[in-house]
Amino acid sequence: MSTVYIPALAAFGGSAFGALSTIVSGWFSGRRKRRELHHARSFSKREQLYHCFIEEASRLYAEALVNDQAKSRNWSASIRWSGACGSCRAARLFRPPREPGT
């Protein structure tokens, strides 16, 4: 092997390593960004769900205090917080993940 090829191979190896490291770091940063976006969306969905629940529970509690029907009311049937707030549905919050390619 001639001494002329050694610097050429070193330059080729360096550029190949640089290209590979750029691709890998881009993949990792994209993956991290998607994961953070997923966590942010999940957090906002839970926050919206809890907000609707507290709002509906407060409304029902105030109604019970005003009407003095707390003992006669069936609380499990009257708390329809998933239906009272149209954008808060537990089924949408806990749906299974989508399949790849869909």
Backbone hydrogen bonds, N-H to C=O, Kabsch-Sander energy under -0.5 kcal/mol:
donor,donor_aa,acceptor,acceptor_aa,energy
5,Y,2,S,-0.9
6,I,2,S,-0.6
8,A,4,V,-0.9
9,L,5,Y,-2.9
10,A,6,I,-2.3
11,A,7,P,-2.5
12,F,8,A,-2.4
13,G,9,L,-2.8
14,G,10,A,-2.4
15,S,11,A,-2.4
16,A,12,F,-2.4
17,F,13,G,-2.5
18,G,14,G,-2.3
19,A,15,S,-2.3
20,L,16,A,-2.5
21,S,17,F,-2.6
22,T,18,G,-1.9
23,I,19,A,-2.2
24,V,20,L,-2.5
25,S,21,S,-2.4
26,G,22,T,-2.1
27,W,23,I,-2.1
28,F,24,V,-2.5
29,S,25,S,-2.5
30,G,26,G,-2.2
31,R,27,W,-2.2
32,R,28,F,-2.4
33,K,29,S,-2.2
34,R,30,G,-2.3
35,R,31,R,-2.2
36,E,32,R,-2.4
37,L,33,K,-2.2
38,H,34,R,-2.2
39,H,35,R,-2.3
40,A,36,E,-2.3
41,R,37,L,-2.4
42,S,38,H,-2.4
43,F,39,H,-2.5
44,S,40,A,-2.3
45,K,41,R,-2.2
46,R,42,S,-2.2
47,E,43,F,-2.6
48,Q,44,S,-2.2
49,L,45,K,-2.4
50,Y,46,R,-2.8
51,H,47,E,-2.2
52,C,48,Q,-2.3
53,F,49,L,-2.2
54,I,50,Y,-2.8
55,E,51,H,-2.4
56,E,52,C,-2.5
57,A,53,F,-2.8
58,S,54,I,-2.5
59,R,55,E,-2.1
60,L,56,E,-2.5
61,Y,57,A,-2.4
62,A,58,S,-2.6
63,E,59,R,-2.3
64,A,60,L,-2.3
65,L,61,Y,-2.3
66,V,62,A,-2.3
67,N,63,E,-2.5
68,D,64,A,-1.5
69,Q,64,A,-0.9
73,R,69,Q,-1.3
75,W,73,R,-1.1
78,S,74,N,-1.6
79,I,75,W,-1.9
80,R,78,S,-1.5
83,G,80,R,-0.7
84,A,80,R,-2.0
85,C,81,W,-1.2
86,G,84,A,-0.7
88,C,85,C,-2.1
89,R,87,S,-0.8
93,L,89,R,-1.4
94,F,90,A,-2.0
95,R,92,R,-0.7
102,T,99,E,-1.5
